[in-house]
Structure formats: C-alpha cells, structure tokens
C-alpha cells in the first residue's frame, strides 16, 4: 500500500476538513497520498477495516482536534491510539490542527499501548495553531494561511521537494562560454561565444 497522509476528524467538523483538503490536494507531489474516509471508502465497503488499512499505510497524519474528536468513541479508541503509537515509535509524523477551543485538561489522557496504558499529551505534539486560537476563532483568510502551512508541512514531511526560487517563476539566465583556439601563423587567437542571454 502506498504511504498515505491520513486525516483524522469528527464528522461534526466536516466543514473544516472540506476547507483543508483543497490546500493539500493543490500540492501535486502529495495529491495522491491524501486519504480521507469520505473519498476513499465506497458504499458497501466495510468501514473499520478500510480505516485500519489506511492507518497502517500512513506515514503522515493530521488530526483536526475539537471537543467532538475528543468525545468520539471511534477516534479515541481506534484512530488516535494507533496514530500516537506510530508517532512515538518514529513510524509517522503527526500534526495537530485545532478546530475548536478545548479545555487544556482535555488534551492529556491515557491510551492503551503495547506495554499497557500510558499518558499522552496532545498539547506536546506539533501543532499549526493553538487550542486557544482554533479555526473557529479565525476568519477565512487566516484559515487559508493555516491550511497552506499544513500543506507545506505535509509536502516537506513526506519528502516532496519544495520549489526553489527559479522553479517558482524567477527568471533564470544561463551563460555558456565556448573557447575556440585557432592557430594562425605566428600567434594564437581566442574567440569567445556567449549564449543564453
């Protein structure tokens, strides 16, 4: 299975996932890696196995944190523990995007791990904004900037090359110099040819 960029969110926060998705898919190098349940699971597919397969293939994940996510039994039992275990083992890079204000105390909880239950602190994981300044408190323009930051992070973290200044539209001038040696009767003459200007 290809490496995926897994988006974990509550269906109650679908509008914010809908806003984030175009920013990720606008980056050609990661467009095919973005995995979102509503686009990848067909009617009739078994929901849980499809999600677990996508999680297993994820090398990057973005969690849209809100009170809805923190109270979602499915996310808290089947998605977030897997993502946090993979992140702590170095198998996955994890980024947090806060959708709504949440209590700071809600960001610390226990998850089941290979060696029993262990505490985790979502507040210590890389985030693009803060729980005090969530998406719901920002205007559309600020959200667009945040989504662009998430997309740049995803491209960089997945190994996609970011464009250089020359690729981003800067004019590039090349100069080639050819030296031609000619031997006339008693002296050498050199002629320079420039091209690319």
Backbone bond lengths (Angstrom), bond angles and torsions (degrees), N, CA, C in turn:
res aa  C-N    CA-C-N  psi(-1)  N-CA   C-N-CA  omega(-1)  CA-C   N-CA-C  phi
1 X - - - 1.461 - - 1.525 109.23 -
2 X 1.318 116.43 140.37 1.456 119.87 -179.94 1.526 110.50 -67.26
3 X 1.323 117.13 155.67 1.453 121.06 173.89 1.513 108.55 -64.75
4 X 1.320 116.08 137.59 1.455 118.70 -177.59 1.523 111.04 -121.17
5 X 1.318 114.57 158.63 1.456 123.29 170.01 1.516 104.55 -105.95
6 X 1.314 115.58 105.49 1.460 122.26 -172.55 1.527 109.73 -90.67
7 X 1.327 117.15 131.34 1.465 121.60 176.78 1.523 107.83 -108.67
8 X 1.334 115.32 118.46 1.460 121.47 178.97 1.526 108.08 -106.50
9 X 1.321 116.48 127.55 1.464 120.87 -176.83 1.518 109.28 -160.95
10 X 1.308 116.04 166.31 1.453 121.60 174.33 1.526 108.91 -90.35
11 X 1.312 116.79 142.71 1.475 119.22 177.94 1.528 111.04 -60.83
12 X 1.336 117.59 -21.18 1.464 120.97 177.73 1.529 111.37 -73.92
13 X 1.334 116.45 -13.97 1.469 121.64 177.28 1.527 111.21 -108.83
14 X 1.319 116.22 22.05 1.467 122.40 -175.96 1.528 112.98 -53.33
15 X 1.329 118.07 -37.75 1.467 120.34 -176.94 1.529 111.67 -59.76
16 X 1.339 117.62 -34.54 1.459 120.18 -179.32 1.527 111.00 -76.64
17 X 1.315 116.76 -34.73 1.465 120.09 173.73 1.532 109.27 -65.06
18 X 1.324 116.39 -39.60 1.467 120.84 177.55 1.528 111.54 -61.64
19 X 1.342 117.37 -34.08 1.461 120.87 178.16 1.529 111.79 -74.54
20 X 1.335 116.84 -37.85 1.465 121.57 -178.49 1.528 112.67 -69.87
21 X 1.309 116.49 -39.48 1.465 121.87 -173.12 1.530 114.54 -53.12
22 X 1.339 120.68 -47.51 1.462 119.39 -179.73 1.529 113.31 -61.09
23 X 1.345 117.56 -34.45 1.470 120.09 178.42 1.523 110.76 -64.16
24 X 1.326 117.05 -39.43 1.462 120.81 178.17 1.529 110.78 -70.55
25 X 1.310 116.33 -44.11 1.462 120.04 -175.94 1.523 113.00 -75.37
26 X 1.335 117.08 -13.59 1.464 119.84 176.09 1.524 111.68 -72.25
27 X 1.325 117.24 -18.09 1.467 122.19 178.94 1.528 107.67 -88.91
28 X 1.321 116.11 106.66 1.468 121.31 -172.35 1.524 112.87 -56.21
29 X 1.341 117.64 -37.18 1.467 120.43 -176.11 1.520 114.10 -68.91
30 X 1.333 118.31 -19.47 1.473 119.65 -179.75 1.526 112.70 -117.82
31 X 1.301 117.09 -3.71 1.473 122.42 -175.23 1.536 112.68 -49.93
32 X 1.313 116.69 -45.35 1.464 120.21 -175.98 1.523 113.32 -78.63
33 X 1.330 117.45 -10.33 1.464 120.86 -178.38 1.522 113.26 -90.34
34 X 1.327 117.24 -18.56 1.465 120.68 -175.07 1.529 109.66 -68.36
35 X 1.336 115.86 126.56 1.460 121.59 -178.89 1.518 109.25 -120.20
36 X 1.304 114.72 121.87 1.461 121.12 176.60 1.521 107.95 -133.05
37 X 1.317 116.56 132.00 1.462 120.97 -172.86 1.519 114.07 -52.27
38 X 1.322 118.46 -43.42 1.466 120.92 -176.09 1.526 113.01 -65.65
39 X 1.324 117.12 -22.90 1.466 120.29 -178.99 1.521 112.31 -97.79
40 X 1.306 117.01 -23.60 1.463 120.57 -172.28 1.523 114.52 -102.28
41 X 1.327 117.04 -21.79 1.469 119.52 -178.20 1.518 108.62 -99.96
42 X 1.320 115.65 117.85 1.461 120.88 -179.70 1.527 110.91 -81.36
43 X 1.316 115.23 157.18 1.461 120.06 175.02 1.520 107.93 -58.23
44 X 1.294 116.63 131.43 1.458 120.91 -179.27 1.523 112.89 96.94
45 X 1.339 117.41 -18.86 1.461 119.83 176.04 1.527 109.17 -69.98
46 X 1.309 114.75 152.37 1.459 119.23 175.90 1.525 107.37 -82.09
47 X 1.314 115.22 120.43 1.466 124.07 -172.11 1.541 112.60 -60.18
48 X 1.311 117.29 -56.49 1.470 121.06 -173.73 1.535 112.70 -61.08
49 X 1.342 120.19 -50.16 1.471 119.02 179.34 1.527 113.16 -60.39
50 X 1.339 116.60 -36.18 1.470 119.78 179.71 1.524 110.35 -64.67
51 X 1.317 116.64 -41.71 1.473 120.27 179.51 1.523 110.34 -67.77
52 X 1.313 117.40 -42.92 1.465 120.13 -179.12 1.536 111.15 -64.75
53 X 1.313 117.28 -35.53 1.465 120.76 176.73 1.526 110.74 -66.07
54 X 1.343 115.82 -41.98 1.470 119.71 178.10 1.525 111.00 -65.36
55 X 1.320 117.48 -39.88 1.466 121.16 177.07 1.522 110.96 -61.48
56 X 1.319 116.16 -43.42 1.470 120.31 -179.14 1.521 111.54 -62.73
57 X 1.331 117.68 -30.54 1.457 121.08 -179.41 1.517 114.09 -92.25
58 X 1.330 116.93 -0.64 1.468 120.72 -176.13 1.525 111.00 -76.87
59 X 1.305 114.83 138.17 1.469 121.27 172.66 1.522 110.07 -118.97
60 X 1.332 114.58 -5.29 1.454 122.07 -179.21 1.520 106.24 -149.87
61 X 1.335 117.14 140.14 1.460 119.73 178.47 1.518 109.82 -143.58
62 X 1.314 114.62 146.17 1.454 122.48 176.42 1.524 106.32 -123.63
63 X 1.333 116.09 123.30 1.455 120.65 179.23 1.519 108.31 -108.09
64 X 1.326 116.14 123.44 1.456 121.83 175.81 1.525 106.89 -88.76
65 X 1.328 115.63 99.45 1.466 121.27 -172.63 1.523 110.91 -86.92
66 X 1.321 114.22 130.71 1.461 122.59 176.50 1.519 106.64 -153.59
67 X 1.324 115.76 174.46 1.465 118.95 174.35 1.528 110.43 -62.78
68 X 1.335 116.44 -30.40 1.468 119.71 178.15 1.523 111.06 -64.75
69 X 1.327 117.40 -41.76 1.466 120.98 178.93 1.526 110.25 -67.16
70 X 1.335 115.43 -44.11 1.467 119.61 -176.91 1.519 113.24 -68.83
71 X 1.338 116.91 -13.41 1.469 120.45 176.34 1.527 111.95 -113.07
72 X 1.330 116.53 6.43 1.468 120.42 177.80 1.520 109.04 -82.45
73 X 1.319 115.86 117.08 1.466 119.36 -179.03 1.522 110.85 -60.85
74 X 1.340 117.20 -40.87 1.466 119.40 -177.79 1.527 111.19 -65.12
75 X 1.322 117.05 -49.63 1.471 119.96 -178.93 1.523 110.41 -61.58
76 X 1.331 117.09 -45.95 1.468 121.09 -174.91 1.523 112.90 -72.96
77 X 1.330 118.32 -22.54 1.464 120.09 179.83 1.524 113.56 -101.32
78 X 1.342 116.96 -31.67 1.463 119.06 -170.71 1.524 115.47 -117.72
79 X 1.312 118.99 -22.57 1.467 120.16 -178.79 1.525 111.82 -104.77
80 X 1.317 116.14 -60.43 1.459 120.27 -173.83 1.535 113.59 -59.49
81 X 1.338 120.27 -43.51 1.470 118.51 177.82 1.522 113.20 -59.03
82 X 1.327 116.54 -39.90 1.473 120.28 179.14 1.525 109.92 -65.15
83 X 1.330 116.29 -46.50 1.462 120.62 -179.64 1.530 111.30 -62.19
84 X 1.324 117.51 -42.62 1.465 121.21 -179.10 1.527 111.67 -67.64
85 X 1.326 117.38 -38.29 1.481 120.12 176.00 1.524 110.50 -64.53
86 X 1.322 116.30 -44.13 1.459 120.08 179.76 1.523 110.94 -64.93
87 X 1.335 116.22 -38.76 1.469 120.34 179.31 1.523 110.80 -66.08
88 X 1.345 117.73 -42.27 1.467 120.05 -177.85 1.526 111.99 -70.55
89 X 1.335 117.24 -25.04 1.474 120.12 178.18 1.531 112.12 -87.55
90 X 1.329 116.98 -6.03 1.460 120.77 179.83 1.518 113.69 86.13
91 X 1.334 117.67 6.49 1.464 121.32 -179.13 1.522 112.42 -81.42
92 X 1.335 117.29 -10.68 1.456 120.40 -173.34 1.531 108.92 -152.02
93 X 1.330 115.96 145.95 1.462 121.78 172.71 1.516 106.72 -102.12
94 X 1.339 114.75 133.16 1.457 120.52 -173.28 1.519 110.09 -122.31
95 X 1.324 116.31 134.17 1.455 122.50 176.64 1.516 110.39 -127.16
96 X 1.321 115.37 142.81 1.465 121.79 -178.15 1.528 109.38 -110.19
97 X 1.318 115.29 134.13 1.454 122.08 173.75 1.527 106.28 -123.85
98 X 1.331 116.06 112.38 1.460 120.08 -177.22 1.524 110.16 -79.62
99 X 1.333 115.28 123.51 1.464 122.25 -179.46 1.519 110.27 -88.56
100 X 1.331 116.48 -46.76 1.462 120.58 -178.45 1.523 109.58 -129.96
101 X 1.319 115.79 161.99 1.460 120.19 175.30 1.528 107.92 -65.16
102 X 1.311 115.99 134.59 1.464 121.49 177.14 1.519 107.33 -129.97
103 X 1.303 116.15 155.91 1.456 120.35 176.93 1.523 108.63 -66.60
104 X 1.308 116.82 136.89 1.469 120.09 178.67 1.526 110.31 -57.11
105 X 1.326 116.83 -36.88 1.464 121.43 179.77 1.530 111.94 -64.24
106 X 1.343 117.46 -24.25 1.469 120.84 -179.64 1.525 112.45 -74.46
107 X 1.348 117.08 -14.20 1.464 120.69 -177.74 1.525 113.17 -82.94
108 X 1.323 117.12 -8.28 1.463 121.46 178.10 1.522 108.90 -112.95
109 X 1.331 115.91 124.70 1.459 121.18 -179.07 1.516 108.81 -158.27
110 X 1.327 116.77 171.89 1.457 122.26 179.58 1.523 109.68 -99.23
111 X 1.341 114.97 144.43 1.464 119.99 172.37 1.517 108.37 -127.90
112 X 1.335 115.69 156.73 1.451 120.67 175.79 1.515 108.73 -79.68
113 X 1.319 115.66 131.76 1.456 121.18 178.26 1.509 110.94 -126.32
114 X 1.320 116.23 -174.73 1.461 121.29 179.81 1.533 111.72 -63.22
115 X 1.329 116.06 -28.81 1.469 120.59 -178.41 1.523 111.40 -112.35
116 X 1.305 117.61 36.74 1.460 121.47 -179.63 1.517 112.18 94.16
117 X 1.319 115.37 -166.43 1.464 120.48 -178.45 1.517 110.25 -77.99
118 X 1.336 114.78 142.59 1.462 119.31 177.22 1.518 108.61 -142.07
119 X 1.345 116.26 150.22 1.471 119.05 179.75 1.527 111.05 -79.62
120 X 1.316 116.15 145.91 1.463 121.73 173.62 1.528 108.08 -130.32
121 X 1.316 114.62 154.15 1.458 121.05 177.67 1.524 107.94 -128.21
122 X 1.319 116.61 103.50 1.465 120.15 179.80 1.518 111.19 -60.54
123 X 1.333 116.36 -28.56 1.457 120.47 179.79 1.516 113.61 -63.50
124 X 1.337 117.48 -18.30 1.467 121.63 -179.66 1.526 112.47 -90.65
125 X 1.313 117.41 -6.31 1.468 121.85 -178.25 1.525 109.23 -89.03
126 X 1.316 115.82 148.16 1.472 121.89 -179.24 1.525 110.14 -49.76
127 X 1.340 115.85 127.80 1.466 119.66 178.10 1.522 109.76 -132.95
128 X 1.320 114.76 156.39 1.459 122.21 -178.01 1.524 111.87 -95.20
129 X 1.311 116.05 -20.06 1.454 122.81 175.22 1.525 106.90 -145.68
130 X 1.310 117.88 -172.78 1.457 119.94 -178.64 1.513 110.37 -116.03
131 X 1.326 114.78 162.77 1.460 118.85 177.58 1.525 110.83 -69.03
132 X 1.347 117.66 -18.30 1.456 120.11 175.95 1.538 111.80 -83.00
133 X 1.329 117.19 -21.10 1.470 122.21 -179.20 1.537 109.30 -126.42
134 X 1.323 117.20 62.85 1.467 120.95 -175.97 1.531 112.57 -74.78
135 X 1.311 115.04 173.53 1.464 120.85 -179.95 1.526 112.20 -56.49
136 X 1.319 116.69 -37.06 1.469 119.89 -177.68 1.520 112.48 -65.65
137 X 1.322 118.33 -16.30 1.468 121.42 179.81 1.520 112.22 -99.77
138 X 1.321 117.32 2.25 1.462 120.13 -177.14 1.521 110.16 -112.32
139 X 1.323 114.99 153.54 1.461 118.27 178.57 1.531 109.56 -82.40
140 X 1.296 115.72 173.25 1.467 121.83 -174.50 1.528 112.53 -58.61
141 X 1.331 117.51 -41.34 1.463 120.86 179.89 1.520 112.13 -64.22
142 X 1.328 117.12 -42.45 1.463 120.69 177.78 1.526 110.98 -65.38
143 X 1.331 116.57 -38.90 1.465 119.76 177.78 1.526 110.39 -63.57
144 X 1.330 117.10 -40.87 1.465 120.03 178.13 1.527 111.04 -58.94
145 X 1.343 117.04 -41.65 1.466 120.18 177.50 1.522 111.71 -63.64
146 X 1.331 116.41 -40.66 1.467 120.18 177.57 1.526 110.79 -63.23
147 X 1.330 116.70 -44.53 1.464 120.20 179.60 1.526 111.07 -62.20
148 X 1.330 116.76 -37.13 1.469 120.10 177.08 1.532 110.43 -64.97
149 X 1.345 117.05 -39.54 1.476 120.43 176.51 1.519 111.24 -62.79
150 X 1.327 116.31 -40.90 1.468 120.49 178.19 1.527 109.57 -62.26
151 X 1.326 116.86 -44.38 1.465 121.17 -179.32 1.527 111.05 -64.11
152 X 1.339 117.98 -41.75 1.468 120.52 177.27 1.529 110.71 -63.84
153 X 1.325 116.70 -41.34 1.471 120.75 177.38 1.534 110.28 -61.75
154 X 1.324 116.16 -45.45 1.471 120.41 -179.38 1.524 110.95 -62.68
155 X 1.328 116.73 -41.81 1.466 120.14 178.99 1.523 110.28 -64.39
156 X 1.313 116.93 -44.80 1.469 121.13 -179.78 1.527 111.42 -66.69
157 X 1.328 116.76 -46.38 1.468 121.31 -177.51 1.523 112.30 -67.73
158 X 1.331 117.28 -27.11 1.464 119.87 179.59 1.520 112.34 -88.26
159 X 1.336 116.08 -2.22 1.466 119.65 177.60 1.508 114.16 91.27
160 X 1.331 117.97 3.46 1.468 120.22 177.33 1.522 108.11 -70.49
161 X 1.295 116.19 138.96 1.467 120.68 -179.27 1.516 110.59 -75.25
162 X 1.334 115.87 131.02 1.460 119.51 173.49 1.523 107.92 -81.33
163 X 1.319 118.77 145.14 1.464 120.05 -176.22 1.522 111.73 -66.90
164 X 1.331 114.69 141.85 1.461 119.42 174.30 1.522 108.14 -80.20
165 X 1.317 116.65 173.80 1.469 120.05 179.32 1.524 110.51 -60.84
166 X 1.343 116.67 -37.47 1.468 119.48 -179.89 1.526 110.80 -65.52
167 X 1.353 116.82 -39.30 1.456 119.59 -179.63 1.519 111.33 -73.25
168 X 1.326 116.23 -26.70 1.456 119.90 -175.97 1.528 112.77 -82.44
169 X 1.318 117.99 9.22 1.452 119.73 173.49 1.511 114.49 117.04
170 X 1.319 118.35 -1.09 1.461 119.40 178.16 1.524 109.04 -70.14
171 X 1.322 116.81 142.64 1.455 121.40 179.18 1.515 108.94 -73.28
172 X 1.293 115.68 133.84 1.449 120.56 -178.89 1.517 108.33 -117.55
173 X 1.323 115.67 130.37 1.453 120.93 178.37 1.518 108.05 -112.90
174 X 1.304 116.02 126.15 1.458 121.25 176.75 1.516 108.81 -105.87
175 X 1.290 115.27 146.35 1.453 120.71 177.75 1.520 107.92 -129.47
176 X 1.279 115.74 125.57 1.454 120.26 175.41 1.521 107.33 -117.95
177 X 1.284 116.72 133.31 1.466 121.39 179.55 1.518 107.55 -118.35
178 X 1.310 114.53 126.76 1.452 120.84 177.13 1.518 107.90 -111.73
179 X 1.294 117.06 130.97 1.468 121.35 178.65 1.515 107.32 -108.08
180 X 1.289 113.72 126.29 1.454 119.33 -179.22 1.526 107.35 -118.56
181 X 1.266 115.98 122.78 1.468 119.97 179.35 1.522 108.29 -97.46
182 X 1.301 114.94 130.99 1.464 119.71 176.54 1.516 107.40 -127.99
183 X 1.214 114.53 133.86 1.455 119.08 178.45 1.520 108.97 -105.14
184 X 1.309 114.54 112.74 1.453 119.56 172.62 1.521 107.01 -97.12
185 X 1.238 115.18 -170.74 1.469 119.49 -171.96 1.513 113.63 -50.66
186 X 1.277 118.96 -57.79 1.456 118.09 -171.42 1.519 114.67 -119.98
187 X 1.353 119.24 -6.02 1.465 118.81 -178.80 1.525 109.97 -145.67
188 X 1.341 114.42 162.65 1.463 120.22 177.32 1.520 108.95 -97.38
189 X 1.294 116.73 136.56 1.464 122.03 177.10 1.523 107.93 -117.79
190 X 1.321 116.63 136.00 1.476 121.01 177.70 1.509 109.56 -113.13
191 X 1.293 115.54 137.21 1.462 120.72 179.16 1.514 108.64 -120.72
192 X 1.332 118.32 131.75 1.457 123.16 -178.15 1.518 108.26 -105.77
193 X 1.327 114.19 135.98 1.460 120.72 176.94 1.529 107.07 -120.54
194 X 1.275 118.18 124.07 1.470 121.26 176.57 1.519 109.09 -106.21
195 X 1.328 116.26 144.26 1.469 119.56 176.15 1.526 109.64 -142.74
196 X 1.290 115.75 160.54 1.458 121.59 175.23 1.511 113.92 96.25
197 X 1.315 118.39 0.59 1.467 119.85 -179.55 1.492 110.98 -92.57
